[in-house]
């Protein structure tokens, strides 16, 4: 299976945009919001 230059560029831009999904202010969202449920 051959990969074209255009496909390589699209994959590279998708990988780069995936790296930039962190919050700008440095804080991350909490893992869970709300009242914990008993197990």
Buried (B, 14 or more C-beta within 10 A) or exposed (E): EEEEEEEEEEEEEEEEEEEEEEEEEEEEEEEEEEEEEEE
